[in-house]
Amino acid sequence: MKRFEVYEMALQMVSALRPAVERIRHHDRDLALQLKRAGSSVPGNIAEGARRAGQDRLHHYWIAAGSAGEVRSHLAVAMAWGDVDQATVTPALALLDSILAILWRLTHP
């Protein structure tokens, strides 16, 4: 696949999630698994959308955006439970903000 900035950012976000997933797993294995699945869905759907056309492409970008929102929610829940601190999740959240902004532009031409 040709270099696609939002896809590369999504992979960076997955890497940034690794410390949070590891810490959360010690307190809540189910939440850690949900976070890992949602995080993996973001680059997967971006890559699939990049290979599609028309409404099908937009559909995958919408799914990627939904998964990014789910990642945010899981991180917020983990922080609320005290399973992870703000410093651990800040890098992933910053990337999520950028990814969501790009996905917004891709889905609202």
C-alpha positions in Angstrom: 0.0 0.0 0.0 1.2 3.5 -0.9 2.2 5.5 2.2 -1.0 6.8 3.8 -0.4 9.3 6.7 -3.5 8.4 8.8 -2.7 4.7 8.5 0.9 5.4 9.7 -0.5 7.5 12.6 -2.9 4.6 13.5 0.0 2.2 13.8 1.8 4.7 16.0 -1.3 4.9 18.1 -1.3 1.1 18.5 2.3 1.3 19.7 1.4 4.1 22.1 -1.4 2.0 23.5 0.9 -0.9 24.5 2.0 0.5 27.9 -1.7 1.3 28.8 -2.9 -2.2 27.7 -0.2 -3.9 29.8 -1.1 -1.8 32.9 -4.8 -2.3 32.5 -4.4 -6.0 32.0 -3.2 -6.4 35.6 -6.5 -4.9 36.8 -9.1 -5.8 34.2 -8.2 -8.4 31.5 -11.5 -7.9 29.7 -11.1 -4.1 29.4 -7.5 -4.6 28.2 -8.7 -7.1 25.5 -11.5 -4.7 24.4 -9.0 -1.8 24.2 -6.6 -4.0 22.1 -9.4 -5.0 19.7 -10.6 -1.5 19.2 -7.1 -0.2 18.8 -6.3 -2.8 16.2 -9.6 -2.0 14.4 -8.5 1.5 13.6 -5.6 0.8 11.3 -7.3 -2.3 9.9 -10.3 -0.3 8.7 -8.2 2.6 7.5 -6.2 0.2 5.3 -9.3 -1.6 4.0 -11.0 1.7 3.2 -8.0 2.9 1.3 -8.5 -0.1 -1.1 -12.2 0.6 -1.6 -14.1 3.2 -3.5 -17.2 5.4 -3.0 -19.5 4.7 -0.1 -17.7 1.4 0.7 -14.5 3.5 1.4 -16.4 5.9 3.6 -18.0 3.1 5.5 -14.6 1.7 6.6 -13.4 5.2 7.5 -16.6 5.6 9.7 -15.9 2.3 11.4 -12.2 3.4 12.0 -13.5 6.6 13.6 -16.0 4.6 15.7 -13.2 2.3 16.9 -11.0 5.4 17.7 -13.9 6.7 19.8 -14.2 3.4 21.5 -10.4 3.5 22.4 -10.9 6.9 23.9 -13.8 5.6 26.0 -11.9 2.5 27.2 -8.9 4.7 28.2 -11.3 7.1 30.1 -12.9 4.2 31.9 -9.5 2.7 32.9 -8.4 6.1 34.2 -11.7 6.5 36.2 -11.0 3.1 37.8 -7.4 4.1 38.6 -6.0 1.3 36.5 -3.8 3.7 34.4 -2.7 7.3 34.8 -3.0 10.3 32.5 0.7 10.3 31.6 0.5 6.8 30.3 -2.4 7.5 27.9 -1.5 11.0 26.8 0.6 9.9 23.7 -2.2 7.6 22.5 -4.9 10.3 23.1 -2.9 12.9 21.1 -2.6 10.6 18.2 -6.3 9.7 18.4 -7.2 13.4 18.2 -5.2 13.7 15.0 -6.5 10.5 13.5 -10.1 11.5 14.2 -9.6 14.9 12.6 -8.2 13.3 9.4 -11.0 10.7 9.3 -13.5 13.6 9.7 -12.1 15.3 6.7 -12.0 12.0 4.7 -15.7 11.3 5.5 -16.9 14.9 5.0 -15.5 16.0 1.7 
